[in-house]
Amino acid sequence: MKDSAEAEYRKAFRRIVEGKAVRVEKGSKPTLANIAREVGRDPSALKKSRYPTFVAEVEAYVESCGSVLEPRDRSLSTQLASARAENKALRQRCAILTDERDAAQSKVLNLQMSLVEKAHLLEGFEGPSNVASFDQRVRQKFLQRDRYEE
């Protein structure tokens, strides 16, 4: 009889999930109490100790679906209001991110400007170098060779 009771519970669970419930409201959540009511039994009859695999399957389904199982108002005006509210929140988030980006870019530009200023200050402190430039020495050697070849 356990198998037939579990089979009834499974059929009731399937009906609730598909929205074809007979004894409970259509669109109700597939909780253990609702499944027992759909079968026509007391809600306390469906226990985890009696049907551990079935109860685990129901809990996994409810957990995986999460907010999808919440009843929603399908009216067009409600959907439009929800979409407007979401768009408004997205616009506000976009404005906040734009402000953050602009502030960060301003900081970067200020740092670059201070680096340029510091580089100009360093150029003023540099005195004439007593190390001969490698490039100048190479040019002098090539100029001397060209003169000798002529």
Helices and strands as residue ranges (DSSP letters): H 2-18, H 32-39, G 43-45, H 52-65, G 66-69, H 76-125, H 134-149
